[in-house]
Amino acid sequence: MEINHFISKNSNSPIAFQTRWEAPSNIALIKYWGKTEPQIPKNPSLSFTLSSSVTKTEVIFTPKSEASFDFEFSFEGVLKPDFHPKLNTFFERIKQYSPWLDSYSLKIDSSNSFPHSSGIASSASAMAALSLCIMDMEKELFPEFESELFIKKASFLARLGSGSASRSIEGPVTFWGKNSSRKESSDLFATPFGQNLHNVFKDYQDTILLVDKGSKPVSSTQGHQLMFDHPYATSRFIQAEQNLNTLASIMETGDLDGFIKIVESEALSLHAMMMTSNPYFILMQPQTLEIIQKIWQFRKETQIPICFTLDAGANVHLLYPMNTKPKVHSFIDDVLAGFCQNRQYLTDSVGTGAKKM
């Protein structure tokens, strides 16, 4: 599907409309780090769509008598003008694909079930939820919209706000970025894993260990930019492509040992890129490393196939099969919670994607 498929016509009859969508965060198993404009990944990625870590967004569309688009944004009921620059960039990018927006004023209210700006992909769930609200309005204006195009364009628009947001529309596992593993894959939108996903991964568990709930000192946007002149960038992009092809096969066979090796390697490779960029930076905290060591020790002693992954932050995603949940939760409460901020963690699992509320 090409870009021109996503360009809608303008509407001659603006209407008032209100809609509300919930979109989940996602956790990349194969990381993308580095992109070109407009939000095109330098390497493909693969992710689990989460279930409970969600953004809920309501948008009220009010017609305007003249073409002068504007919006108001609130987060958890409080006006947040500091979010406007990022949202302005997003709307400027998508107007060529949804030109009818120029005839509206938008009132946007959003809330999260998890801390934002702390490395749990809050931009992904937020931009996915907002894009689905926009697409819901577009379908109201143009009822002939096909459901397949609705989903793909929602992912396409979300990508223009946050690259990883493209992966928060569908579940339980999605690809983003053109790759040799899936002929239908695309840099423009995310695509689902397909029917061959092994059952063990359809209800996989993710406990997010909150090492640091504060905002990251270096944003993901800044981190992506540092890949332009990174001495190891080319090798990293090749590594990610190879790991994706390997992991895609593993997730069809259910090989958990192979899954663990690739997923943990990818997490450490992501942070290695941060530590070797110019300027270099570290998002992991001492507690992050303590948790990783404890996970390795527990896995060795019990043979329970738990593993970790990291997003662009200090928090640790603990991944494990559903049938190990009781023993793993005891381990979390007894050992890992002590390394979390105020002993806090979020219990989540693989989910099916966004939904209208």
PABA-226429 format. One record per residue: residue in one letter; residue number from 1; x, y, z of N, C-alpha, C in turn. Coordinates in steps of 0.001 Angstrom, whole numbers, plus 500000, padded with zeros to 6 digits. Atoms other than C-alpha are relative to their C-alpha. Example, Ala and Ser with C-alpha at 12.3 -4.5 7.8 and 13.67 -1.06 7.14 Angstrom:
2
 aa   i   n_px   n_py   n_pz  ca_px  ca_py  ca_pz   c_px   c_py   c_pz
  a   1 500890 498810 500000 512300 495500 507800 500900 501200 500000
  s   2 499180 498810 499940 513670 498940 507140 499230 501090 500730
REM end
This chain:
357
 aa   i   n_px   n_py   n_pz  ca_px  ca_py  ca_pz   c_px   c_py   c_pz
  m   1 500853 498811 500000 500000 500000 500000 500893 501244 500000
  e   2 499163 498810 500161 501458 503361 498929 499400 501189 500756
  i   3 500415 498819 499246 501250 506804 500551 498708 500603 499453
  n   4 501186 499343 500573 498616 508057 498107 498689 499326 500404
  h   5 501211 500676 499520 496168 505457 499478 499463 500641 501279
  f   6 500387 499436 498715 496096 507425 502735 499542 501458 499913
  i   7 500443 498611 500162 495128 510808 501290 498492 500029 499815
  s   8 501463 499910 500097 491472 511528 501960 499617 501297 499294
  k   9 500505 498759 500593 489345 514140 500246 499553 500934 501117
  n  10 500519 499056 499021 488098 517252 501974 498493 499820 500129
  s  11 501438 500133 499773 484620 517391 503443 499315 501347 499783
  n  12 500741 498760 500255 482135 519953 502205 498950 500275 501070
  s  13 501045 499852 498994 479791 519406 505144 500526 499628 501378
  p  14 499473 500294 498665 481581 519638 508514 498879 499691 500995
  i  15 500996 500407 499012 479719 517988 511388 500651 499962 501385
  a  16 499513 500153 498630 480053 517955 515169 500096 498512 500315
  f  17 499780 501424 499718 481409 514677 516491 500825 499854 501266
  q  18 499249 500290 498779 482722 513176 519712 500308 498516 500044
  t  19 499628 501410 499960 484629 509926 520141 501060 499775 501064
  r  20 499031 500343 498956 486798 508101 522671 500599 498634 499699
  w  21 499292 501243 500286 489428 505423 522098 501031 499700 501085
  e  22 498963 500477 499097 491761 503367 524239 501045 499261 499165
  a  23 498922 500672 500728 495143 502346 522842 501081 499570 500995
  p  24 499004 500509 499066 497791 500222 524562 501409 500476 499671
  s  25 498573 499879 500248 501481 500774 524979 500472 498701 499352
  n  26 499403 501239 500506 503776 498214 523396 501446 499936 500456
  i  27 498593 500158 499645 507176 496820 524226 500702 499295 498837
  a  28 499265 500566 501126 509599 496222 521386 500905 498872 500471
  l  29 499087 501117 499772 511382 492874 521374 501226 500158 499102
  i  30 498937 499542 500904 513436 493896 518345 499894 501513 499973
  k  31 500045 498549 499803 514332 497544 518923 500288 500755 498710
  y  32 499582 499086 501055 514332 500339 516383 500611 501214 500681
  w  33 499303 498856 499414 516796 503110 517152 500719 500705 498859
  g  34 499513 499290 501172 517444 505640 514435 498903 500077 498952
  k  35 501056 499828 500985 515064 507098 511872 500332 501168 499093
  t  36 499902 498876 500924 514800 509438 508902 498617 500617 499859
  e  37 501296 499342 500189 512066 511906 508040 499291 499421 498798
  p  38 500863 499713 498848 509157 511525 507999 499707 498732 500809
  q  39 500218 501120 499084 509385 508938 510799 500148 498642 499307
  i  40 499714 501272 500664 510895 506150 508697 501109 499302 500778
  p  41 499004 500675 499155 512797 503530 510739 501235 499576 499213
  k  42 498766 500468 500623 516430 502715 509961 500105 498476 500059
  n  43 500056 501459 499980 515704 499111 510922 498602 499566 500425
  p  44 501334 500474 499615 512543 497012 511329 499967 499617 501473
  s  45 500185 500371 498603 511119 496206 514753 498835 499027 500131
  l  46 501061 500957 499691 508822 493634 516360 499639 500199 501463
  s  47 500393 499664 498629 506783 494170 519515 498823 499176 500501
  f  48 501195 500471 499311 504348 492758 522036 499083 501201 500192
  t  49 501007 499011 499639 501155 494811 522264 499537 499687 501419
  l  50 500388 500237 498610 500277 495274 525923 498480 500099 500169
  s  51 501434 500070 499733 496866 495043 527555 499517 501069 500978
  s  52 500471 499107 498940 496588 497122 530744 500646 501376 499987
  s  53 499306 498702 500070 499117 499922 530093 499456 500762 498795
  v  54 500756 499383 501099 496836 502156 528043 499887 501514 500168
  t  55 500402 498596 500017 496056 505711 527066 498555 500062 499527
  k  56 501388 499762 500402 492410 506774 526913 499889 501447 499542
  t  57 500077 498658 500579 491717 509744 524676 498608 500275 499461
  e  58 501287 499518 500519 488524 511654 523997 500261 501244 499164
  v  59 499885 498820 500862 488257 514143 521143 498604 500488 499631
  i  60 501237 499341 500432 485417 516579 520536 500343 500850 498780
  f  61 499784 499278 501251 485342 517858 516939 498883 501031 499833
  t  62 500969 498919 500170 483627 521226 516527 500257 500711 498675
  p  63 499798 499330 501291 483095 522654 513017 500273 501489 500178
  k  64 499696 498569 499975 484473 526129 512311 499488 500636 498714
  s  65 500561 499306 501158 483020 528721 509957 501048 500306 498938
  e  66 498921 499768 500959 486411 529354 508371 501126 499011 500276
  a  67 498930 500986 499882 489410 527134 507750 501143 500545 500850
  s  68 498932 499559 499084 491596 527810 510787 500086 498995 501148
  f  69 499901 501102 499048 492414 524587 512610 500619 500458 501318
  d  70 499370 499806 498696 493097 524772 516331 499593 498858 500918
  f  71 500308 501070 499060 493110 522431 519308 500364 500435 501410
  e  72 499724 499818 498572 493151 522332 523078 500288 498621 500563
  f  73 499623 501306 499487 494891 519530 524956 500034 499995 501525
  s  74 499975 500201 498550 494283 518338 528510 500507 498597 500301
  f  75 499541 501309 499528 496039 515511 530330 499436 499772 501387
  e  76 500685 500327 498748 493968 513932 533073 499260 501212 500557
  g  77 500866 498888 499622 491677 516967 533090 500679 501336 500190
  v  78 499254 498751 499800 494416 519604 533305 500576 500461 498669
  l  79 499459 499463 501248 495283 521859 530359 501519 499907 500006
  k  80 498555 500211 500098 498808 521083 529150 500554 500662 498731
  p  81 499455 499331 501182 500119 523722 526733 501413 499556 499642
  d  82 498643 500451 500298 503631 522233 527034 500010 498794 499056
  f  83 500110 501099 500965 502380 519268 524947 499750 500530 498584
  h  84 500406 499452 501296 501406 521626 522093 501064 499894 498917
  p  85 499020 500099 501095 504736 521691 520193 500022 498627 499334
  k  86 500006 501346 500576 504744 517889 519745 498713 499744 499216
  l  87 501272 500198 500689 501057 517894 518823 499906 500860 498748
  n  88 499969 499154 501203 501533 520813 516425 500756 499317 498866
  t  89 499210 500723 501007 504226 518833 514621 499189 498856 499408
  f  90 500824 501121 500452 501912 515832 514446 498908 500469 499042
  f  91 501103 499539 500852 498972 517794 513030 500502 500572 498680
  e  92 499439 499487 501251 501167 519556 510473 500372 498859 499059
  r  93 499621 501154 500825 502382 516161 509268 498798 499291 499401
  i  94 501123 500826 500460 498945 514563 508949 498964 500759 499185
  k  95 501043 499236 500698 496924 517418 507434 499941 499706 498506
  q  96 500021 500311 501435 497970 516492 503909 499264 498687 499722
  y  97 500701 501274 500160 496407 513059 504495 498553 500076 500478
  s  98 501367 499778 499518 493302 514307 506333 499708 501499 499952
  p  99 500144 498543 500144 492740 517836 504942 498733 500565 500621
  w 100 501250 499545 499390 489238 518008 506423 500217 500578 501401
  l 101 499707 499492 498658 490895 518764 509799 500004 501526 500055
  d 102 499927 498531 500016 491294 522412 508733 498664 500666 500296
  s 103 501329 499436 499758 487560 522878 509211 499527 499781 501439
  y 104 500423 500381 498647 487587 521888 512892 500869 500609 501095
  s 105 499307 499738 498754 488518 522875 516391 499895 498727 500826
  l 106 499982 501253 499262 489550 519898 518529 500230 500258 501491
  k 107 499777 500021 498559 489214 519482 522266 500417 498590 500362
  i 108 499413 501317 499751 491466 516597 523317 500239 499826 501498
  d 109 499737 500311 498592 491483 515016 526766 500535 498582 500078
  s 110 499303 501277 499982 493846 512155 527536 500386 499615 501416
  s 111 499543 500489 498694 494783 509978 530511 500713 498669 499808
  n 112 499213 501234 500055 497196 507126 531174 499721 499126 501207
  s 113 500069 500935 498870 497020 504021 533323 501395 499726 500558
  f 114 498614 500227 499599 500802 504258 533796 500759 501320 499904
  p 115 499255 498732 500026 503487 506955 534294 500466 500345 498585
  h 116 499538 499606 501332 504234 508961 531147 501420 500540 500074
  s 117 498643 499462 500143 507687 510057 529915 501039 499289 500848
  s 118 499035 500733 499175 509438 507344 531935 500526 498754 499302
  g 119 499479 501141 500734 510244 504865 529200 499048 498830 499920
  i 120 500993 501067 500173 506999 502874 528969 499162 500300 498752
  a 121 500635 499736 501298 506136 504112 525463 498662 500707 500134
  s 122 501240 499237 499858 503522 506636 526561 499671 500764 498717
  s 123 500264 499327 501277 503943 508500 523265 499334 499050 499019
  a 124 500574 500992 500907 503094 505277 521444 498501 499846 500228
  s 125 501424 500198 499715 499784 504693 523203 499214 501290 499798
  a 126 500701 498716 500138 498902 508410 523208 499731 500340 498547
  m 127 500175 499667 501413 499478 508952 519501 499108 498985 499284
  a 128 500894 501005 500584 497735 505692 518634 498550 500315 500331
  a 129 501377 499687 499597 494638 506662 520632 499495 501240 499267
  l 130 500404 498776 500695 494557 510153 519108 499751 499727 498513
  s 131 500161 500312 501429 495002 508779 515583 498720 499217 499743
  l 132 501244 500756 500158 492119 506368 516078 498784 500901 500146
  c 133 501094 499027 499896 489892 509233 517208 499843 500775 498684
  i 134 500029 499276 501276 490826 511117 514032 499427 499113 498903
  m 135 500518 500908 501014 490150 508060 511903 498517 499701 500213
  d 136 501419 500209 499729 486795 507546 513633 499187 501143 499405
  m 137 500654 498844 500603 485847 511062 512578 500029 499909 498469
  e 138 499883 500115 501455 487115 510421 509060 499003 498975 499454
  k 139 500979 501000 500434 484955 507315 508816 498581 500550 500090
  e 140 501312 499362 499879 481977 509380 510004 499734 500901 498794
  l 141 500131 499112 501160 482629 511854 507180 499894 499218 498693
  f 142 499946 500809 501225 483294 509127 504608 499662 498552 500348
  p 143 500437 501321 499517 481227 506036 505553 500464 498827 499142
  e 144 499572 501086 500885 482544 504049 502596 501388 499463 500356
  f 145 498651 500390 499589 485895 503705 504387 500057 498509 500315
  e 146 499853 501433 499754 487031 500057 504357 500730 499764 501317
  s 147 499425 500260 498675 487968 498494 507702 501510 499768 499944
  e 148 498561 500246 500118 491394 497334 506485 500758 501309 499823
  l 149 499361 498715 500207 492266 500824 505278 499928 500847 501277
  f 150 500151 499278 498729 490940 502281 508569 501162 499660 500937
  i 151 498945 500447 499090 493436 500198 510591 501373 500440 499496
  k 152 498682 499653 500539 496374 500793 508273 500240 501503 500036
  k 153 499805 498554 499958 495778 504534 508045 500157 500483 501439
  a 154 499816 499631 498588 495424 504763 511838 501445 499764 500414
  s 155 498601 500302 499705 498836 503100 512140 500925 500973 499276
  f 156 499231 499051 500807 500192 505346 509378 500035 501384 500655
  l 157 500061 498691 499338 499001 508525 511134 500729 499967 501338
  a 158 499352 500108 498686 500163 507318 514553 501515 500049 499855
  r 159 498561 499999 500260 503635 506731 513116 500557 501406 499829
  l 160 499553 498630 500224 503843 510398 512156 500059 500810 501289
  g 161 499895 499368 498685 503397 511313 515823 501092 499377 500840
  s 162 498970 500758 499287 505630 508608 517311 500183 498697 499247
  g 163 499771 501187 500818 507268 505839 515331 499437 498738 500608
  s 164 500472 501222 499353 506491 503133 517873 498487 499972 500155
  a 165 501465 499966 499907 502844 504285 517968 499355 499177 498897
  s 166 500548 500815 501085 502335 502487 514669 499707 498579 500471
  r 167 500134 501381 499510 502648 499223 516643 498942 499862 501085
  s 168 500975 500043 498898 499942 500134 519204 498553 499929 499526
  i 169 501371 500090 500526 496902 499721 516939 499471 498570 500116
  e 170 500421 501398 500004 496776 495920 516663 500847 499176 500968
  g 171 499275 500928 499141 497989 492917 518672 499808 498587 499490
  p 172 499165 499899 498806 499227 490629 520035 501462 500315 499713
  v 173 498614 499746 500408 502516 490941 518094 499972 500703 498654
  t 174 500003 499252 501263 503283 493435 515333 501415 500284 499516
  f 175 498780 499557 500663 506027 494265 512863 499832 501452 499582
  w 176 499976 498699 500671 506975 497759 511780 501357 500148 499334
  g 177 498782 499854 500788 509521 498405 509076 500106 498894 498967
  k 178 499857 500975 501080 510120 496692 505764 501072 498994 500356
  n 179 499033 501041 499677 511821 493352 506316 499760 498767 499142
  s 180 500067 501174 500867 512531 490096 504523 499181 498867 500611
  s 181 500777 501042 499340 510579 488033 507070 498529 500026 499586
  r 182 501403 499842 500361 507194 489397 505980 499876 500876 498754
  k 183 500080 499249 501256 506480 490461 502397 499021 501165 500088
  e 184 500987 498929 499859 503520 492605 503539 500467 501103 500948
  s 185 499495 499006 499056 505687 494562 506000 500248 501335 499297
  s 186 499898 498669 500576 506054 498301 505517 500673 500956 500965
  d 187 499476 498907 499187 507937 501360 506752 498908 500991 500372
  l 188 501050 498984 499854 504645 503304 506581 499006 499678 501110
  f 189 500973 500412 498982 502531 501311 509042 500411 498631 500534
  a 190 499696 501301 499397 502694 498267 511312 499055 498934 499452
  t 191 500804 501129 500465 501394 494831 510366 500007 498902 501073
  p 192 500058 501061 498980 500249 491924 512599 500895 498819 499650
  f 193 499114 501154 500175 502411 488843 513093 499383 498961 499072
  g 194 500673 500985 500840 499828 486591 511483 499592 498753 500762
  q 195 500607 501187 499400 498281 483187 512120 501007 499017 500580
  n 196 499012 501003 499596 501544 481342 512754 500627 500264 501370
  l 197 499464 499720 498675 502224 482889 516166 499714 498827 500942
  h 198 500156 501129 499072 502818 480099 518701 499120 500407 501181
  n 199 500964 499712 498929 500187 479851 521438 500637 500558 501263
  v 200 499367 499554 498756 502685 480455 524252 500160 501509 500042
  f 201 499785 498551 500048 503150 484045 523063 498691 500803 499975
  k 202 501277 499297 500118 499438 484869 522807 499486 500517 501346
  d 203 500384 499497 498675 499055 485343 526581 501247 500237 500856
  y 204 498740 499766 499284 502656 486162 527511 499812 501131 501003
  q 205 500143 499038 498913 503054 488180 530701 501146 501013 499979
  d 206 499001 498937 499914 504897 491473 531182 499765 500773 501290
  t 207 500037 499188 498788 505536 492914 534626 501021 501117 499842
  i 208 499132 498840 500198 506962 496429 534364 500478 500463 501363
  l 209 499385 499666 498714 509322 497051 537267 500418 501460 499974
  l 210 499837 498544 500064 509240 500787 537992 501193 500448 500833
  v 211 498762 499553 499362 512820 501633 538848 499990 501504 500187
  d 212 500024 498536 499960 512287 505313 538071 498760 500480 499250
  k 213 501239 499530 500618 508874 506884 537417 500108 501427 499457
  g 214 499817 498633 500470 510319 510295 536546 500246 500074 498503
  s 215 499728 499789 501420 510919 511800 533116 501447 499651 499687
  k 216 498652 500372 500427 513942 510572 531169 500848 501250 499775
  p 217 499131 498846 500241 516953 512928 531039 500281 500233 498526
  v 218 499815 499895 501454 517315 512224 527306 498793 499356 499343
  s 219 501211 500529 500628 514193 511798 525182 500356 499018 498894
  s 220 499785 500939 501100 513800 509060 522595 500290 500743 498698
  t 221 499759 499210 501212 513670 511728 519875 501466 500418 499913
  q 222 498583 499624 499976 517094 512985 520932 500893 498791 499760
  g 223 499213 501218 500171 518410 509434 521110 500034 499528 498558
  h 224 500055 500387 501408 517243 508625 517583 500925 500880 499161
  q 225 499176 499073 500777 519014 511718 516240 501486 499684 500122
  l 226 498585 500296 499779 522314 510588 517724 500482 498791 499206
  m 227 499593 501130 500837 522282 507534 515444 500516 500436 498635
  f 228 499555 499540 501321 523042 509686 512383 501512 499873 499835
  d 229 498535 500052 500081 526758 509882 513143 500588 498953 500935
  h 230 499542 501009 499045 527004 506857 515401 500993 499055 499326
  p 231 498986 500838 500647 530143 504792 514728 499554 498563 499758
  y 232 500443 501390 500138 528250 501497 515108 498606 499882 499380
  a 233 501381 499987 500490 524974 502476 513424 499754 498934 498935
  t 234 500219 500940 501107 525356 500419 510245 499981 498559 500495
  s 235 499953 501365 499450 526335 497279 512156 498755 499708 500824
  r 236 501200 500190 499175 523418 497797 514541 498773 499747 499132
  f 237 501173 500185 500859 520875 498099 511732 500003 498601 499380
  i 238 499891 501354 500553 522169 494866 510185 499661 498962 501071
  q 239 500280 500918 498890 522076 493125 513578 498498 499904 500270
  a 240 501437 499992 499710 518462 494183 514165 499213 499229 498943
  e 241 500687 500719 501092 517344 492876 510758 500202 498493 500157
  q 242 499718 501429 499826 519042 489527 511386 499267 499446 501215
  n 243 500692 500457 498788 517632 489266 514908 498502 499895 499779
  l 244 501438 500050 500273 514137 490040 513639 499638 498732 499231
  n 245 500287 501208 500775 514269 487245 511083 500086 498754 500871
  t 246 499839 501143 499101 515519 484819 513727 498852 499919 500997
  l 247 501056 500000 498988 512958 485881 516324 498642 499663 499398
  a 248 501275 500321 500651 510062 485676 513855 499823 498487 499883
  s 249 500066 501465 500094 510889 481996 513287 499821 499370 501380
  i 250 500097 500507 498626 511324 481400 517035 498580 500140 500535
  m 251 501343 499760 499476 507903 482881 517756 498942 499179 499273
  e 252 500880 500969 500638 506356 480405 515342 500165 498610 500615
  t 253 499741 501336 499442 507991 477371 516981 499815 499940 501509
  g 254 500146 499986 498550 507734 478486 520624 501276 499663 500749
  d 255 498700 500278 499381 511451 478058 521354 500321 501101 501011
  l 256 499838 498961 498985 511693 479951 524667 501468 500316 500293
  d 257 498576 499723 499808 515464 479560 525050 500508 500947 498916
  g 258 499617 499120 501104 515956 481139 521643 499387 501377 500146
  f 259 500687 498735 499757 513406 483829 522492 500771 500845 501003
  i 260 499297 499284 498937 515280 484775 525670 501316 500589 499487
  k 261 498693 499540 500483 518667 485043 523940 499869 501223 499109
  i 262 500164 498871 500931 517423 487360 521195 499467 501227 500736
  v 263 500653 498869 499332 515220 489531 523428 500956 500724 500944
  e 264 499071 499349 499083 517851 490157 526082 501156 500655 499257
  s 265 498936 499400 500810 520552 490775 523481 499552 501312 499381
  e 266 500533 498772 500606 518334 493344 521770 499909 501139 501015
  a 267 500114 498975 498960 517692 495184 525030 501362 500604 500316
  l 268 498661 499516 499671 521397 495415 525817 500626 500738 498819
  s 269 499484 499302 501181 522234 496418 522231 499447 501416 499911
  l 270 500609 498667 500008 519787 499324 522461 500754 500941 500932
  h 271 499336 499136 499028 521441 500672 525583 501492 500160 499696
  a 272 498609 499850 500450 524907 500008 524139 500111 501139 498991
  m 273 499993 498888 500957 524008 502426 521332 499961 501343 500729
  m 274 500070 498764 499219 523145 505060 523930 501353 500309 500653
  m 275 498758 499800 499263 526377 504544 525833 501195 500266 499094
  t 276 498900 499780 500936 528503 504798 522683 499692 501082 498974
  s 277 500319 498883 500897 526816 507764 520986 500813 501227 500412
  n 278 499291 498757 499686 528249 511297 520929 499032 501179 499919
  p 279 499557 500347 498651 527280 512673 523351 499399 498670 500477
  y 280 500449 501261 499435 526929 509422 525280 499101 500265 501210
  f 281 500878 499865 498840 524306 508859 527955 499582 498628 500486
  i 282 500445 501248 499389 523017 506177 530295 498619 500217 500606
  l 283 501352 499913 499437 519311 505662 531048 499761 498941 501070
  m 284 500136 501000 498942 519745 502557 533186 500465 500584 501336
  q 285 499616 499633 498645 520005 503011 536948 500667 498790 500667
  p 286 499411 501151 499298 521974 500861 539440 498983 498895 500294
  q 287 501037 501007 499703 518686 499156 540370 499635 499191 498758
  t 288 500255 500722 501254 518168 498252 536700 500953 498823 499879
  l 289 498985 501055 500099 521404 496277 536722 499818 498945 501089
  e 290 500264 500955 498918 520571 494696 540084 498872 499050 499612
  i 291 501143 500824 500423 517249 493483 538688 500424 498998 498939
  i 292 499540 500900 501058 518907 492025 535587 500802 498841 500589
  q 293 499200 501051 499370 521399 490110 537735 499118 499012 500763
  k 294 500910 500873 499241 518601 488770 539951 499180 499112 499063
  i 295 500756 500785 500990 516631 487651 536878 500865 498855 499487
  w 296 499092 501052 500478 519637 485747 535544 500221 498914 501059
  q 297 499782 500959 498916 520246 484129 538919 498772 499110 500203
  f 298 501244 500746 499808 516585 483101 539322 499789 499004 498858
  r 299 500187 500881 501160 516438 481659 535797 500953 498800 500065
  k 300 499020 501075 499898 519606 479626 536370 499621 499001 501091
  e 301 500304 500871 498859 518433 478271 539731 498697 499227 499831
  t 302 501334 500612 500090 514821 477469 538789 499676 499394 498637
  q 303 500281 500404 501391 514973 476849 535010 498656 500547 499504
  i 304 501220 499339 500467 511863 479046 534745 500399 501027 498932
  p 305 499542 499194 501135 512093 480825 531354 499549 501469 500052
  i 306 500272 498571 499955 511820 484439 532481 501148 500738 499320
  c 307 498949 499170 500572 513741 487193 530733 499609 501457 500147
  f 308 500272 498570 499907 513989 490958 530628 500127 500650 498634
  t 309 499675 499080 501074 513795 493662 528062 499911 501402 500580
  l 310 499967 498601 499575 514307 497395 528355 499502 500863 498869
  d 311 500313 498985 500988 512772 500321 526583 501028 501112 500205
  a 312 499059 498886 499855 514486 503714 526387 499782 500663 501358
  g 313 500180 499500 498648 514504 504181 530161 500603 499035 500993
  a 314 499409 500817 498934 515489 502679 533499 499144 498814 500394
  n 315 500919 501040 499553 512436 500483 533988 500241 498684 499263
  v 316 499744 501336 500543 512622 496743 533382 498673 499305 499711
  h 317 501151 500830 500348 510034 494662 531537 500395 498545 500234
  l 318 499757 501403 499697 509993 491149 532995 498994 499168 499202
  l 319 500846 500779 500905 508635 488717 530386 500024 498531 500392
  y 320 500074 501400 499577 507402 485194 531193 498692 499379 499510
  p 321 501217 500687 500448 504877 482566 530049 498921 500014 501082
  m 322 501146 499965 499098 501415 482534 531594 500066 498887 501053
  n 323 500031 501131 499065 501902 479089 533188 501045 500093 501110
  t 324 499005 499801 498928 504813 480388 535314 499604 501135 500939
  k 325 500390 498775 499306 502866 483329 536733 500060 499908 501525
  p 326 499962 500028 498518 502413 482199 540397 501419 500055 500566
  k 327 498627 500028 499489 506116 481410 540938 500736 501307 499687
  v 328 499328 498756 500375 507277 484506 539070 499511 501153 500869
  h 329 500528 498922 499160 504977 486781 541071 500543 499926 501429
  s 330 499371 500136 498680 506368 485373 544312 501426 500551 499962
  f 331 498641 499485 500187 509866 486159 543007 499996 501523 499928
  i 332 500105 498545 500103 508775 489699 542127 499788 500620 501377
  d 333 500323 499438 498677 507266 490348 545564 501136 499816 501003
  d 334 498970 500309 499007 510061 488713 547510 501344 500662 499695
  v 335 498656 499550 500376 513063 489994 545548 499997 501286 499179
  l 336 499838 498900 500951 512537 492370 542639 499330 501297 500442
  a 337 500703 498784 499579 510052 494795 544206 500881 500901 500849
  g 338 499109 499220 499162 512773 495885 546614 500897 500950 499228
  f 339 499170 499131 500839 514654 497476 543696 499157 501035 499246
  c 340 500908 499079 500687 511590 499388 542452 499735 501236 500859
  q 341 500337 498771 499285 510666 502943 543369 498727 499773 500808
  n 342 501129 500242 499089 508366 502595 546402 499392 498609 499811
  r 343 500417 501395 500229 508183 498850 545563 498899 499886 498946
  q 344 501110 499985 500957 505887 499681 542646 500359 499297 498688
  y 345 499879 500631 501311 505408 497623 539507 498609 499874 499392
  l 346 501262 500145 500725 502720 497176 536866 499911 498590 499438
  t 347 500212 501346 500522 501305 493767 536006 499206 500102 498701
  d 348 500637 499896 501311 500457 493480 532331 500166 498680 499253
  s 349 499898 501192 500841 500145 490921 529564 499800 500404 498544
  v 350 500188 499740 501430 500022 490664 525799 498513 500217 499725
  g 351 501389 499660 500283 496844 492223 524428 499671 499972 498525
  t 352 500497 500126 501374 494778 492377 521279 499971 501318 499227
  g 353 499952 498731 500720 495130 496073 520445 499011 501023 500522
  a 354 500837 498866 499592 493173 499300 520613 498521 499675 499877
  k 355 501447 500196 500101 489420 499566 521092 499271 501312 500221
  k 356 500852 498828 499816 486669 502165 520894 499266 499848 501321
  m 357 500631 500038 498696 485166 503093 524240 498571 500523 499933
REM end
